[in-house]
Amino acid sequence: MSRSLPREEIFNVASELFIKNGYHNTTIREISKALGRGPGTIYNYVRKKEDILYLVYNKVVGVFNESALREAEKNTDPLERITNVLKSAIDVVWEY
């Protein structure tokens, strides 16, 4: 019996391949190979490669929003808030 394939695992592998090869040069076959699965398994979770891009985008935007809100709540000084939110945005960009 095969183990389930969480979306987080697809996100991790796909985002690495998108960074390395570019979105347009990365195929579902490459993603599935890096996951150690057949392409059919990927299609149990997504219909097309664009769905994986949406998954990656959604995750990064979610992390960005959480980080920005967390930083914005730390200070009452508006300038410090903006500065900290921008710093957290840069951190998220570098991480992802």
mmCIF file as gemmi writes it, N, C-alpha and C atoms, coordinates in Angstrom:
data_model
loop_
_atom_site.group_PDB
_atom_site.id
_atom_site.type_symbol
_atom_site.label_atom_id
_atom_site.label_alt_id
_atom_site.label_comp_id
_atom_site.label_asym_id
_atom_site.label_entity_id
_atom_site.label_seq_id
_atom_site.pdbx_PDB_ins_code
_atom_site.Cartn_x
_atom_site.Cartn_y
_atom_site.Cartn_z
_atom_site.occupancy
_atom_site.B_iso_or_equiv
_atom_site.pdbx_formal_charge
_atom_site.auth_seq_id
_atom_site.auth_asym_id
_atom_site.pdbx_PDB_model_num
ATOM 1 N N . MET Axp A 1 ? 0.841 -1.183 0 1 0 ? 1 A 1
ATOM 2 C CA . MET Axp A 1 ? 0 0 0 1 0 ? 1 A 1
ATOM 3 C C . MET Axp A 1 ? 0.885 1.245 0 1 0 ? 1 A 1
ATOM 4 N N . SER Axp A 2 ? 0.602 2.196 -0.859 1 0 ? 2 A 1
ATOM 5 C CA . SER Axp A 2 ? 1.449 3.385 -0.969 1 0 ? 2 A 1
ATOM 6 C C . SER Axp A 2 ? 1.057 4.417 0.083 1 0 ? 2 A 1
ATOM 7 N N . ARG Axp A 3 ? 2.064 5.143 0.534 1 0 ? 3 A 1
ATOM 8 C CA . ARG Axp A 3 ? 1.798 6.196 1.512 1 0 ? 3 A 1
ATOM 9 C C . ARG Axp A 3 ? 1.179 7.394 0.808 1 0 ? 3 A 1
ATOM 10 N N . SER Axp A 4 ? 0.433 8.179 1.563 1 0 ? 4 A 1
ATOM 11 C CA . SER Axp A 4 ? -0.206 9.349 0.961 1 0 ? 4 A 1
ATOM 12 C C . SER Axp A 4 ? 0.847 10.416 0.665 1 0 ? 4 A 1
ATOM 13 N N . LEU Axp A 5 ? 0.513 11.279 -0.219 1 0 ? 5 A 1
ATOM 14 C CA . LEU Axp A 5 ? 1.429 12.335 -0.654 1 0 ? 5 A 1
ATOM 15 C C . LEU Axp A 5 ? 0.844 13.679 -0.241 1 0 ? 5 A 1
ATOM 16 N N . PRO Axp A 6 ? 1.333 14.251 0.856 1 0 ? 6 A 1
ATOM 17 C CA . PRO Axp A 6 ? 0.755 15.526 1.301 1 0 ? 6 A 1
ATOM 18 C C . PRO Axp A 6 ? 1.118 16.675 0.358 1 0 ? 6 A 1
ATOM 19 N N . ARG Axp A 7 ? 0.23 17.628 0.29 1 0 ? 7 A 1
ATOM 20 C CA . ARG Axp A 7 ? 0.457 18.8 -0.561 1 0 ? 7 A 1
ATOM 21 C C . ARG Axp A 7 ? 1.734 19.532 -0.166 1 0 ? 7 A 1
ATOM 22 N N . GLU Axp A 8 ? 2.074 19.497 1.11 1 0 ? 8 A 1
ATOM 23 C CA . GLU Axp A 8 ? 3.301 20.147 1.581 1 0 ? 8 A 1
ATOM 24 C C . GLU Axp A 8 ? 4.528 19.534 0.899 1 0 ? 8 A 1
ATOM 25 N N . GLU Axp A 9 ? 4.514 18.242 0.71 1 0 ? 9 A 1
ATOM 26 C CA . GLU Axp A 9 ? 5.623 17.558 0.031 1 0 ? 9 A 1
ATOM 27 C C . GLU Axp A 9 ? 5.698 17.981 -1.432 1 0 ? 9 A 1
ATOM 28 N N . ILE Axp A 10 ? 4.545 18.079 -2.081 1 0 ? 10 A 1
ATOM 29 C CA . ILE Axp A 10 ? 4.507 18.544 -3.466 1 0 ? 10 A 1
ATOM 30 C C . ILE Axp A 10 ? 5.032 19.979 -3.521 1 0 ? 10 A 1
ATOM 31 N N . PHE Axp A 11 ? 4.596 20.824 -2.584 1 0 ? 11 A 1
ATOM 32 C CA . PHE Axp A 11 ? 5.052 22.21 -2.53 1 0 ? 11 A 1
ATOM 33 C C . PHE Axp A 11 ? 6.569 22.28 -2.426 1 0 ? 11 A 1
ATOM 34 N N . ASN Axp A 12 ? 7.146 21.532 -1.483 1 0 ? 12 A 1
ATOM 35 C CA . ASN Axp A 12 ? 8.594 21.59 -1.254 1 0 ? 12 A 1
ATOM 36 C C . ASN Axp A 12 ? 9.38 21.206 -2.496 1 0 ? 12 A 1
ATOM 37 N N . VAL Axp A 13 ? 9.014 20.104 -3.094 1 0 ? 13 A 1
ATOM 38 C CA . VAL Axp A 13 ? 9.74 19.615 -4.27 1 0 ? 13 A 1
ATOM 39 C C . VAL Axp A 13 ? 9.522 20.531 -5.472 1 0 ? 13 A 1
ATOM 40 N N . ALA Axp A 14 ? 8.275 20.894 -5.721 1 0 ? 14 A 1
ATOM 41 C CA . ALA Axp A 14 ? 7.966 21.732 -6.883 1 0 ? 14 A 1
ATOM 42 C C . ALA Axp A 14 ? 8.633 23.101 -6.768 1 0 ? 14 A 1
ATOM 43 N N . SER Axp A 15 ? 8.597 23.701 -5.592 1 0 ? 15 A 1
ATOM 44 C CA . SER Axp A 15 ? 9.2 25.029 -5.467 1 0 ? 15 A 1
ATOM 45 C C . SER Axp A 15 ? 10.703 24.969 -5.692 1 0 ? 15 A 1
ATOM 46 N N . GLU Axp A 16 ? 11.355 23.918 -5.217 1 0 ? 16 A 1
ATOM 47 C CA . GLU Axp A 16 ? 12.793 23.761 -5.475 1 0 ? 16 A 1
ATOM 48 C C . GLU Axp A 16 ? 13.074 23.628 -6.97 1 0 ? 16 A 1
ATOM 49 N N . LEU Axp A 17 ? 12.273 22.825 -7.641 1 0 ? 17 A 1
ATOM 50 C CA . LEU Axp A 17 ? 12.472 22.631 -9.089 1 0 ? 17 A 1
ATOM 51 C C . LEU Axp A 17 ? 12.141 23.908 -9.872 1 0 ? 17 A 1
ATOM 52 N N . PHE Axp A 18 ? 11.111 24.634 -9.457 1 0 ? 18 A 1
ATOM 53 C CA . PHE Axp A 18 ? 10.771 25.887 -10.126 1 0 ? 18 A 1
ATOM 54 C C . PHE Axp A 18 ? 11.908 26.887 -9.985 1 0 ? 18 A 1
ATOM 55 N N . ILE Axp A 19 ? 12.527 26.937 -8.811 1 0 ? 19 A 1
ATOM 56 C CA . ILE Axp A 19 ? 13.653 27.85 -8.6 1 0 ? 19 A 1
ATOM 57 C C . ILE Axp A 19 ? 14.85 27.413 -9.438 1 0 ? 19 A 1
ATOM 58 N N . LYS Axp A 20 ? 15.126 26.12 -9.438 1 0 ? 20 A 1
ATOM 59 C CA . LYS Axp A 20 ? 16.295 25.597 -10.147 1 0 ? 20 A 1
ATOM 60 C C . LYS Axp A 20 ? 16.141 25.686 -11.669 1 0 ? 20 A 1
ATOM 61 N N . ASN Axp A 21 ? 15 25.234 -12.193 1 0 ? 21 A 1
ATOM 62 C CA . ASN Axp A 21 ? 14.816 25.105 -13.641 1 0 ? 21 A 1
ATOM 63 C C . ASN Axp A 21 ? 13.913 26.166 -14.254 1 0 ? 21 A 1
ATOM 64 N N . GLY Axp A 22 ? 13.171 26.882 -13.424 1 0 ? 22 A 1
ATOM 65 C CA . GLY Axp A 22 ? 12.141 27.781 -13.924 1 0 ? 22 A 1
ATOM 66 C C . GLY Axp A 22 ? 10.826 27.032 -14.042 1 0 ? 22 A 1
ATOM 67 N N . TYR Axp A 23 ? 9.75 27.76 -13.906 1 0 ? 23 A 1
ATOM 68 C CA . TYR Axp A 23 ? 8.425 27.129 -13.958 1 0 ? 23 A 1
ATOM 69 C C . TYR Axp A 23 ? 8.182 26.444 -15.297 1 0 ? 23 A 1
ATOM 70 N N . HIS Axp A 24 ? 8.432 27.153 -16.392 1 0 ? 24 A 1
ATOM 71 C CA . HIS Axp A 24 ? 8.124 26.609 -17.712 1 0 ? 24 A 1
ATOM 72 C C . HIS Axp A 24 ? 8.99 25.417 -18.092 1 0 ? 24 A 1
ATOM 73 N N . ASN Axp A 25 ? 10.186 25.324 -17.53 1 0 ? 25 A 1
ATOM 74 C CA . ASN Axp A 25 ? 11.081 24.211 -17.849 1 0 ? 25 A 1
ATOM 75 C C . ASN Axp A 25 ? 10.93 23.018 -16.912 1 0 ? 25 A 1
ATOM 76 N N . THR Axp A 26 ? 10.051 23.121 -15.934 1 0 ? 26 A 1
ATOM 77 C CA . THR Axp A 26 ? 9.818 22.016 -14.999 1 0 ? 26 A 1
ATOM 78 C C . THR Axp A 26 ? 8.562 21.277 -15.432 1 0 ? 26 A 1
ATOM 79 N N . THR Axp A 27 ? 8.659 19.956 -15.475 1 0 ? 27 A 1
ATOM 80 C CA . THR Axp A 27 ? 7.512 19.148 -15.898 1 0 ? 27 A 1
ATOM 81 C C . THR Axp A 27 ? 6.93 18.38 -14.709 1 0 ? 27 A 1
ATOM 82 N N . ILE Axp A 28 ? 5.703 17.938 -14.88 1 0 ? 28 A 1
ATOM 83 C CA . ILE Axp A 28 ? 5.064 17.078 -13.877 1 0 ? 28 A 1
ATOM 84 C C . ILE Axp A 28 ? 5.9 15.809 -13.697 1 0 ? 28 A 1
ATOM 85 N N . ARG Axp A 29 ? 6.439 15.306 -14.783 1 0 ? 29 A 1
ATOM 86 C CA . ARG Axp A 29 ? 7.261 14.094 -14.727 1 0 ? 29 A 1
ATOM 87 C C . ARG Axp A 29 ? 8.48 14.318 -13.831 1 0 ? 29 A 1
ATOM 88 N N . GLU Axp A 30 ? 9.139 15.482 -13.945 1 0 ? 30 A 1
ATOM 89 C CA . GLU Axp A 30 ? 10.296 15.789 -13.095 1 0 ? 30 A 1
ATOM 90 C C . GLU Axp A 30 ? 9.891 15.911 -11.619 1 0 ? 30 A 1
ATOM 91 N N . ILE Axp A 31 ? 8.755 16.54 -11.388 1 0 ? 31 A 1
ATOM 92 C CA . ILE Axp A 31 ? 8.269 16.685 -10.018 1 0 ? 31 A 1
ATOM 93 C C . ILE Axp A 31 ? 7.968 15.311 -9.423 1 0 ? 31 A 1
ATOM 94 N N . SER Axp A 32 ? 7.282 14.485 -10.172 1 0 ? 32 A 1
ATOM 95 C CA . SER Axp A 32 ? 6.939 13.155 -9.665 1 0 ? 32 A 1
ATOM 96 C C . SER Axp A 32 ? 8.188 12.307 -9.449 1 0 ? 32 A 1
ATOM 97 N N . LYS Axp A 33 ? 9.168 12.423 -10.334 1 0 ? 33 A 1
ATOM 98 C CA . LYS Axp A 33 ? 10.416 11.672 -10.174 1 0 ? 33 A 1
ATOM 99 C C . LYS Axp A 33 ? 11.145 12.111 -8.906 1 0 ? 33 A 1
ATOM 100 N N . ALA Axp A 34 ? 11.199 13.43 -8.66 1 0 ? 34 A 1
ATOM 101 C CA . ALA Axp A 34 ? 11.85 13.939 -7.455 1 0 ? 34 A 1
ATOM 102 C C . ALA Axp A 34 ? 11.115 13.493 -6.194 1 0 ? 34 A 1
ATOM 103 N N . LEU Axp A 35 ? 9.818 13.257 -6.313 1 0 ? 35 A 1
ATOM 104 C CA . LEU Axp A 35 ? 9.026 12.771 -5.181 1 0 ? 35 A 1
ATOM 105 C C . LEU Axp A 35 ? 9.124 11.257 -5.022 1 0 ? 35 A 1
ATOM 106 N N . GLY Axp A 36 ? 9.704 10.599 -6.026 1 0 ? 36 A 1
ATOM 107 C CA . GLY Axp A 36 ? 9.782 9.145 -5.987 1 0 ? 36 A 1
ATOM 108 C C . GLY Axp A 36 ? 8.454 8.482 -6.283 1 0 ? 36 A 1
ATOM 109 N N . ARG Axp A 37 ? 7.634 9.145 -7.074 1 0 ? 37 A 1
ATOM 110 C CA . ARG Axp A 37 ? 6.307 8.648 -7.439 1 0 ? 37 A 1
ATOM 111 C C . ARG Axp A 37 ? 6.108 8.74 -8.934 1 0 ? 37 A 1
ATOM 112 N N . GLY Axp A 38 ? 5.071 8.089 -9.418 1 0 ? 38 A 1
ATOM 113 C CA . GLY Axp A 38 ? 4.706 8.198 -10.819 1 0 ? 38 A 1
ATOM 114 C C . GLY Axp A 38 ? 3.864 9.441 -11.042 1 0 ? 38 A 1
ATOM 115 N N . PRO Axp A 39 ? 3.825 9.935 -12.277 1 0 ? 39 A 1
ATOM 116 C CA . PRO Axp A 39 ? 3.022 11.129 -12.574 1 0 ? 39 A 1
ATOM 117 C C . PRO Axp A 39 ? 1.548 10.964 -12.211 1 0 ? 39 A 1
ATOM 118 N N . GLY Axp A 40 ? 1.033 9.752 -12.322 1 0 ? 40 A 1
ATOM 119 C CA . GLY Axp A 40 ? -0.371 9.509 -11.982 1 0 ? 40 A 1
ATOM 120 C C . GLY Axp A 40 ? -0.696 9.856 -10.546 1 0 ? 40 A 1
ATOM 121 N N . THR Axp A 41 ? 0.262 9.645 -9.65 1 0 ? 41 A 1
ATOM 122 C CA . THR Axp A 41 ? 0.049 9.974 -8.239 1 0 ? 41 A 1
ATOM 123 C C . THR Axp A 41 ? -0.132 11.471 -8.06 1 0 ? 41 A 1
ATOM 124 N N . ILE Axp A 42 ? 0.656 12.256 -8.775 1 0 ? 42 A 1
ATOM 125 C CA . ILE Axp A 42 ? 0.541 13.717 -8.696 1 0 ? 42 A 1
ATOM 126 C C . ILE Axp A 42 ? -0.854 14.142 -9.151 1 0 ? 42 A 1
ATOM 127 N N . TYR Axp A 43 ? -1.349 13.492 -10.192 1 0 ? 43 A 1
ATOM 128 C CA . TYR Axp A 43 ? -2.651 13.866 -10.726 1 0 ? 43 A 1
ATOM 129 C C . TYR Axp A 43 ? -3.808 13.509 -9.789 1 0 ? 43 A 1
ATOM 130 N N . ASN Axp A 44 ? -3.538 12.763 -8.723 1 0 ? 44 A 1
ATOM 131 C CA . ASN Axp A 44 ? -4.549 12.551 -7.691 1 0 ? 44 A 1
ATOM 132 C C . ASN Axp A 44 ? -4.738 13.813 -6.853 1 0 ? 44 A 1
ATOM 133 N N . TYR Axp A 45 ? -3.765 14.713 -6.89 1 0 ? 45 A 1
ATOM 134 C CA . TYR Axp A 45 ? -3.787 15.928 -6.089 1 0 ? 45 A 1
ATOM 135 C C . TYR Axp A 45 ? -4.005 17.198 -6.9 1 0 ? 45 A 1
ATOM 136 N N . VAL Axp A 46 ? -3.578 17.188 -8.152 1 0 ? 46 A 1
ATOM 137 C CA . VAL Axp A 46 ? -3.714 18.359 -9.028 1 0 ? 46 A 1
ATOM 138 C C . VAL Axp A 46 ? -4.147 17.896 -10.409 1 0 ? 46 A 1
ATOM 139 N N . ARG Axp A 47 ? -4.76 18.817 -11.157 1 0 ? 47 A 1
ATOM 140 C CA . ARG Axp A 47 ? -5.173 18.48 -12.523 1 0 ? 47 A 1
ATOM 141 C C . ARG Axp A 47 ? -4.114 18.827 -13.548 1 0 ? 47 A 1
ATOM 142 N N . LYS Axp A 48 ? -3.329 19.88 -13.244 1 0 ? 48 A 1
ATOM 143 C CA . LYS Axp A 48 ? -2.326 20.331 -14.203 1 0 ? 48 A 1
ATOM 144 C C . LYS Axp A 48 ? -1.222 21.068 -13.455 1 0 ? 48 A 1
ATOM 145 N N . LYS Axp A 49 ? -0.148 21.362 -14.154 1 0 ? 49 A 1
ATOM 146 C CA . LYS Axp A 49 ? 1.013 22.02 -13.536 1 0 ? 49 A 1
ATOM 147 C C . LYS Axp A 49 ? 0.649 23.376 -12.956 1 0 ? 49 A 1
ATOM 148 N N . GLU Axp A 50 ? -0.271 24.072 -13.583 1 0 ? 50 A 1
ATOM 149 C CA . GLU Axp A 50 ? -0.689 25.384 -13.077 1 0 ? 50 A 1
ATOM 150 C C . GLU Axp A 50 ? -1.258 25.275 -11.66 1 0 ? 50 A 1
ATOM 151 N N . ASP Axp A 51 ? -1.897 24.138 -11.347 1 0 ? 51 A 1
ATOM 152 C CA . ASP Axp A 51 ? -2.42 23.927 -10 1 0 ? 51 A 1
ATOM 153 C C . ASP Axp A 51 ? -1.286 23.85 -8.979 1 0 ? 51 A 1
ATOM 154 N N . ILE Axp A 52 ? -0.158 23.307 -9.38 1 0 ? 52 A 1
ATOM 155 C CA . ILE Axp A 52 ? 1.007 23.248 -8.486 1 0 ? 52 A 1
ATOM 156 C C . ILE Axp A 52 ? 1.564 24.647 -8.278 1 0 ? 52 A 1
ATOM 157 N N . LEU Axp A 53 ? 1.616 25.433 -9.347 1 0 ? 53 A 1
ATOM 158 C CA . LEU Axp A 53 ? 2.064 26.826 -9.213 1 0 ? 53 A 1
ATOM 159 C C . LEU Axp A 53 ? 1.149 27.578 -8.251 1 0 ? 53 A 1
ATOM 160 N N . TYR Axp A 54 ? -0.148 27.348 -8.356 1 0 ? 54 A 1
ATOM 161 C CA . TYR Axp A 54 ? -1.098 27.983 -7.445 1 0 ? 54 A 1
ATOM 162 C C . TYR Axp A 54 ? -0.836 27.529 -6.008 1 0 ? 54 A 1
ATOM 163 N N . LEU Axp A 55 ? -0.54 26.265 -5.813 1 0 ? 55 A 1
ATOM 164 C CA . LEU Axp A 55 ? -0.217 25.73 -4.489 1 0 ? 55 A 1
ATOM 165 C C . LEU Axp A 55 ? 1.006 26.44 -3.915 1 0 ? 55 A 1
ATOM 166 N N . VAL Axp A 56 ? 2.037 26.6 -4.72 1 0 ? 56 A 1
ATOM 167 C CA . VAL Axp A 56 ? 3.26 27.292 -4.292 1 0 ? 56 A 1
ATOM 168 C C . VAL Axp A 56 ? 2.949 28.76 -3.98 1 0 ? 56 A 1
ATOM 169 N N . TYR Axp A 57 ? 2.237 29.409 -4.869 1 0 ? 57 A 1
ATOM 170 C CA . TYR Axp A 57 ? 1.878 30.81 -4.678 1 0 ? 57 A 1
ATOM 171 C C . TYR Axp A 57 ? 1.068 30.991 -3.396 1 0 ? 57 A 1
ATOM 172 N N . ASN Axp A 58 ? 0.081 30.148 -3.213 1 0 ? 58 A 1
ATOM 173 C CA . ASN Axp A 58 ? -0.792 30.229 -2.043 1 0 ? 58 A 1
ATOM 174 C C . ASN Axp A 58 ? 0.004 30.078 -0.742 1 0 ? 58 A 1
ATOM 175 N N . LYS Axp A 59 ? 0.923 29.149 -0.732 1 0 ? 59 A 1
ATOM 176 C CA . LYS Axp A 59 ? 1.746 28.917 0.461 1 0 ? 59 A 1
ATOM 177 C C . LYS Axp A 59 ? 2.618 30.14 0.755 1 0 ? 59 A 1
ATOM 178 N N . VAL Axp A 60 ? 3.294 30.659 -0.24 1 0 ? 60 A 1
ATOM 179 C CA . VAL Axp A 60 ? 4.196 31.796 -0.035 1 0 ? 60 A 1
ATOM 180 C C . VAL Axp A 60 ? 3.41 33.035 0.405 1 0 ? 60 A 1
ATOM 181 N N . VAL Axp A 61 ? 2.275 33.285 -0.214 1 0 ? 61 A 1
ATOM 182 C CA . VAL Axp A 61 ? 1.455 34.43 0.175 1 0 ? 61 A 1
ATOM 183 C C . VAL Axp A 61 ? 0.94 34.256 1.605 1 0 ? 61 A 1
ATOM 184 N N . GLY Axp A 62 ? 0.566 33.043 1.968 1 0 ? 62 A 1
ATOM 185 C CA . GLY Axp A 62 ? 0.119 32.775 3.336 1 0 ? 62 A 1
ATOM 186 C C . GLY Axp A 62 ? 1.212 33.039 4.356 1 0 ? 62 A 1
ATOM 187 N N . VAL Axp A 63 ? 2.414 32.571 4.07 1 0 ? 63 A 1
ATOM 188 C CA . VAL Axp A 63 ? 3.551 32.809 4.971 1 0 ? 63 A 1
ATOM 189 C C . VAL Axp A 63 ? 3.843 34.302 5.054 1 0 ? 63 A 1
ATOM 190 N N . PHE Axp A 64 ? 3.804 34.977 3.924 1 0 ? 64 A 1
ATOM 191 C CA . PHE Axp A 64 ? 4.037 36.418 3.897 1 0 ? 64 A 1
ATOM 192 C C . PHE Axp A 64 ? 3.008 37.145 4.759 1 0 ? 64 A 1
ATOM 193 N N . ASN Axp A 65 ? 1.731 36.821 4.578 1 0 ? 65 A 1
ATOM 194 C CA . ASN Axp A 65 ? 0.671 37.486 5.343 1 0 ? 65 A 1
ATOM 195 C C . ASN Axp A 65 ? 0.817 37.249 6.839 1 0 ? 65 A 1
ATOM 196 N N . GLU Axp A 66 ? 1.087 36.018 7.234 1 0 ? 66 A 1
ATOM 197 C CA . GLU Axp A 66 ? 1.273 35.704 8.656 1 0 ? 66 A 1
ATOM 198 C C . GLU Axp A 66 ? 2.443 36.492 9.231 1 0 ? 66 A 1
ATOM 199 N N . SER Axp A 67 ? 3.522 36.529 8.505 1 0 ? 67 A 1
ATOM 200 C CA . SER Axp A 67 ? 4.712 37.24 8.955 1 0 ? 67 A 1
ATOM 201 C C . SER Axp A 67 ? 4.448 38.736 9.07 1 0 ? 67 A 1
ATOM 202 N N . ALA Axp A 68 ? 3.789 39.302 8.079 1 0 ? 68 A 1
ATOM 203 C CA . ALA Axp A 68 ? 3.496 40.731 8.084 1 0 ? 68 A 1
ATOM 204 C C . ALA Axp A 68 ? 2.567 41.092 9.239 1 0 ? 68 A 1
ATOM 205 N N . LEU Axp A 69 ? 1.546 40.297 9.463 1 0 ? 69 A 1
ATOM 206 C CA . LEU Axp A 69 ? 0.617 40.574 10.569 1 0 ? 69 A 1
ATOM 207 C C . LEU Axp A 69 ? 1.315 40.467 11.921 1 0 ? 69 A 1
ATOM 208 N N . ARG Axp A 70 ? 2.141 39.454 12.07 1 0 ? 70 A 1
ATOM 209 C CA . ARG Axp A 70 ? 2.882 39.261 13.321 1 0 ? 70 A 1
ATOM 210 C C . ARG Axp A 70 ? 3.768 40.48 13.605 1 0 ? 70 A 1
ATOM 211 N N . GLU Axp A 71 ? 4.471 40.957 12.598 1 0 ? 71 A 1
ATOM 212 C CA . GLU Axp A 71 ? 5.352 42.111 12.77 1 0 ? 71 A 1
ATOM 213 C C . GLU Axp A 71 ? 4.563 43.398 13.009 1 0 ? 71 A 1
ATOM 214 N N . ALA Axp A 72 ? 3.431 43.542 12.338 1 0 ? 72 A 1
ATOM 215 C CA . ALA Axp A 72 ? 2.622 44.755 12.478 1 0 ? 72 A 1
ATOM 216 C C . ALA Axp A 72 ? 2.031 44.878 13.879 1 0 ? 72 A 1
ATOM 217 N N . GLU Axp A 73 ? 1.793 43.743 14.525 1 0 ? 73 A 1
ATOM 218 C CA . GLU Axp A 73 ? 1.201 43.76 15.861 1 0 ? 73 A 1
ATOM 219 C C . GLU Axp A 73 ? 2.213 44.067 16.954 1 0 ? 73 A 1
ATOM 220 N N . LYS Axp A 74 ? 3.492 44.025 16.643 1 0 ? 74 A 1
ATOM 221 C CA . LYS Axp A 74 ? 4.528 44.187 17.665 1 0 ? 74 A 1
ATOM 222 C C . LYS Axp A 74 ? 4.704 45.626 18.137 1 0 ? 74 A 1
ATOM 223 N N . ASN Axp A 75 ? 4.476 46.593 17.283 1 0 ? 75 A 1
ATOM 224 C CA . ASN Axp A 75 ? 4.779 47.984 17.623 1 0 ? 75 A 1
ATOM 225 C C . ASN Axp A 75 ? 3.57 48.881 17.408 1 0 ? 75 A 1
ATOM 226 N N . THR Axp A 76 ? 3.557 49.981 18.162 1 0 ? 76 A 1
ATOM 227 C CA . THR Axp A 76 ? 2.505 50.967 17.949 1 0 ? 76 A 1
ATOM 228 C C . THR Axp A 76 ? 2.991 52.113 17.068 1 0 ? 76 A 1
ATOM 229 N N . ASP Axp A 77 ? 4.299 52.267 16.973 1 0 ? 77 A 1
ATOM 230 C CA . ASP Axp A 77 ? 4.866 53.319 16.129 1 0 ? 77 A 1
ATOM 231 C C . ASP Axp A 77 ? 4.698 52.944 14.658 1 0 ? 77 A 1
ATOM 232 N N . PRO Axp A 78 ? 3.978 53.753 13.877 1 0 ? 78 A 1
ATOM 233 C CA . PRO Axp A 78 ? 3.712 53.42 12.467 1 0 ? 78 A 1
ATOM 234 C C . PRO Axp A 78 ? 4.972 53.197 11.636 1 0 ? 78 A 1
ATOM 235 N N . LEU Axp A 79 ? 5.989 54.005 11.833 1 0 ? 79 A 1
ATOM 236 C CA . LEU Axp A 79 ? 7.217 53.85 11.058 1 0 ? 79 A 1
ATOM 237 C C . LEU Axp A 79 ? 7.907 52.524 11.388 1 0 ? 79 A 1
ATOM 238 N N . GLU Axp A 80 ? 7.933 52.175 12.67 1 0 ? 80 A 1
ATOM 239 C CA . GLU Axp A 80 ? 8.52 50.885 13.059 1 0 ? 80 A 1
ATOM 240 C C . GLU Axp A 80 ? 7.716 49.723 12.492 1 0 ? 80 A 1
ATOM 241 N N . ARG Axp A 81 ? 6.4 49.861 12.5 1 0 ? 81 A 1
ATOM 242 C CA . ARG Axp A 81 ? 5.535 48.811 11.947 1 0 ? 81 A 1
ATOM 243 C C . ARG Axp A 81 ? 5.875 48.568 10.472 1 0 ? 81 A 1
ATOM 244 N N . ILE Axp A 82 ? 5.904 49.65 9.707 1 0 ? 82 A 1
ATOM 245 C CA . ILE Axp A 82 ? 6.182 49.53 8.274 1 0 ? 82 A 1
ATOM 246 C C . ILE Axp A 82 ? 7.57 48.941 8.048 1 0 ? 82 A 1
ATOM 247 N N . THR Axp A 83 ? 8.543 49.424 8.803 1 0 ? 83 A 1
ATOM 248 C CA . THR Axp A 83 ? 9.914 48.933 8.661 1 0 ? 83 A 1
ATOM 249 C C . THR Axp A 83 ? 9.977 47.43 8.95 1 0 ? 83 A 1
ATOM 250 N N . ASN Axp A 84 ? 9.344 47.002 10.034 1 0 ? 84 A 1
ATOM 251 C CA . ASN Axp A 84 ? 9.376 45.589 10.402 1 0 ? 84 A 1
ATOM 252 C C . ASN Axp A 84 ? 8.614 44.712 9.417 1 0 ? 84 A 1
ATOM 253 N N . VAL Axp A 85 ? 7.501 45.209 8.906 1 0 ? 85 A 1
ATOM 254 C CA . VAL Axp A 85 ? 6.737 44.454 7.902 1 0 ? 85 A 1
ATOM 255 C C . VAL Axp A 85 ? 7.567 44.289 6.636 1 0 ? 85 A 1
ATOM 256 N N . LEU Axp A 86 ? 8.233 45.349 6.203 1 0 ? 86 A 1
ATOM 257 C CA . LEU Axp A 86 ? 9.079 45.255 5.007 1 0 ? 86 A 1
ATOM 258 C C . LEU Axp A 86 ? 10.248 44.304 5.22 1 0 ? 86 A 1
ATOM 259 N N . LYS Axp A 87 ? 10.855 44.35 6.398 1 0 ? 87 A 1
ATOM 260 C CA . LYS Axp A 87 ? 11.948 43.41 6.701 1 0 ? 87 A 1
ATOM 261 C C . LYS Axp A 87 ? 11.445 41.968 6.671 1 0 ? 87 A 1
ATOM 262 N N . SER Axp A 88 ? 10.266 41.729 7.225 1 0 ? 88 A 1
ATOM 263 C CA . SER Axp A 88 ? 9.73 40.366 7.217 1 0 ? 88 A 1
ATOM 264 C C . SER Axp A 88 ? 9.399 39.924 5.801 1 0 ? 88 A 1
ATOM 265 N N . ALA Axp A 89 ? 8.951 40.86 4.954 1 0 ? 89 A 1
ATOM 266 C CA . ALA Axp A 89 ? 8.656 40.529 3.56 1 0 ? 89 A 1
ATOM 267 C C . ALA Axp A 89 ? 9.93 40.101 2.845 1 0 ? 89 A 1
ATOM 268 N N . ILE Axp A 90 ? 11.008 40.816 3.087 1 0 ? 90 A 1
ATOM 269 C CA . ILE Axp A 90 ? 12.292 40.458 2.468 1 0 ? 90 A 1
ATOM 270 C C . ILE Axp A 90 ? 12.744 39.088 2.959 1 0 ? 90 A 1
ATOM 271 N N . ASP Axp A 91 ? 12.561 38.809 4.24 1 0 ? 91 A 1
ATOM 272 C CA . ASP Axp A 91 ? 12.924 37.502 4.787 1 0 ? 91 A 1
ATOM 273 C C . ASP Axp A 91 ? 12.145 36.371 4.103 1 0 ? 91 A 1
ATOM 274 N N . VAL Axp A 92 ? 10.859 36.59 3.898 1 0 ? 92 A 1
ATOM 275 C CA . VAL Axp A 92 ? 10.028 35.578 3.241 1 0 ? 92 A 1
ATOM 276 C C . VAL Axp A 92 ? 10.492 35.368 1.793 1 0 ? 92 A 1
ATOM 277 N N . VAL Axp A 93 ? 10.792 36.447 1.104 1 0 ? 93 A 1
ATOM 278 C CA . VAL Axp A 93 ? 11.269 36.336 -0.273 1 0 ? 93 A 1
ATOM 279 C C . VAL Axp A 93 ? 12.571 35.543 -0.323 1 0 ? 93 A 1
ATOM 280 N N . TRP Axp A 94 ? 13.49 35.834 0.574 1 0 ? 94 A 1
ATOM 281 C CA . TRP Axp A 94 ? 14.764 35.102 0.588 1 0 ? 94 A 1
ATOM 282 C C . TRP Axp A 94 ? 14.577 33.645 0.932 1 0 ? 94 A 1
ATOM 283 N N . GLU Axp A 95 ? 13.641 33.365 1.853 1 0 ? 95 A 1
ATOM 284 C CA . GLU Axp A 95 ? 13.42 31.979 2.262 1 0 ? 95 A 1
ATOM 285 C C . GLU Axp A 95 ? 12.777 31.148 1.159 1 0 ? 95 A 1
ATOM 286 N N . TYR Axp A 96 ? 11.851 31.773 0.42 1 0 ? 96 A 1
ATOM 287 C CA . TYR Axp A 96 ? 11.123 31.023 -0.598 1 0 ? 96 A 1
ATOM 288 C C . TYR Axp A 96 ? 11.551 31.385 -1.993 1 0 ? 96 A 1
